[in-house]
C-alpha cells in the first residue's frame, strides 16, 4: 500500500500544500465539544481507533446495521451493530471479513454483497465483490484510480468514480454479464467538471433520484459538487453545479440526506454540510479530532454521522469517529 499512499499524497499535495503540511499538528482531542467558525456546536466521539499504518479510507452500513470499513492494505472489516454506540474501541474489537489486493471505496448491496474499489496499477485494479460467506472476486477491471461506489439497485448496477480520468462508470452486477470490461462496464457520466489537473471525481452518493459527485481539486484551491439526475432510461441527465468553493477544498467522501450533502473536506480537516441552496456550514473541524477525513456516512438511525480519519500523514490518529447532526 505504500504505492497508494505515495500516489494520493503526490496528487493532493500539488494543489493543497497548506492543508497537507498542517496535518501533523492537527491532534485535537476527539471527546471535546467545540464551536466552529459559524458558531455551530459540535461534539465528536471516537468509535474505533486505528493507529499506525495502514489506515482506514471508506465506510458503508449493511442491512443489519453493521459498519463495514476498508483498510488500505486490503482488509475489509466489520464493526457489529450492537457495538455502534460504544466508544474508544480498537481494531481488535472488529472482525476481518475479507482480504483483497487493496481497499478504497466500500459499498453494500441489498443482499449485503460488499463492493470494493481496488486501485492497483495492474490487472487487479477495478471493482471487487464480496458476497456474504463467500470469497472475494474481481467484478470488473478499471484502470486509473477507481475510487468510490454507489449502488443503483433498481437497475442492478453500480456507479463508480474514477479519479484520474474524471469519469463515472456504470457497472452491471447481474449474473452472466461479461466479467472483465465489455458489456459489464460503460461510461455513465463524462463531464469536463469532473476532470481536473489533479484528483477529479471522488466521492459519490445518492439522495432519491439525485446523484452527487465530489471533485477533490477544482481550480483556485477549491472543491466542487455536481448533481445529476437519473433519467427514465437510466442515463445521467440535468447535470448541474451544486456547489463550489474554497470551503470544499479536498472534497472526498460524501453522504446526502434531505437535499443536503455532507462532505469530508480532507485537506481542510473538516466536515461540511452543503444545503440545497449551496450554502456551506462546517459540522466538525480539526479541533474535534478530524485528521484528513476521507469519508462520511450516516448510521442506520440517520442521527449519527460517522467520519473516517484517513490521517495518512499522521497515521497514529487514524480512526472512525461519530458526531450527532
Order of alpha helices (4+ residues) and beta strands (2+ residues): alpha-alpha-beta-beta-beta-beta-beta-beta-beta-beta-beta-beta-beta-beta-beta-beta-beta-beta-beta-beta-beta-beta-beta-beta-beta-beta-beta-beta
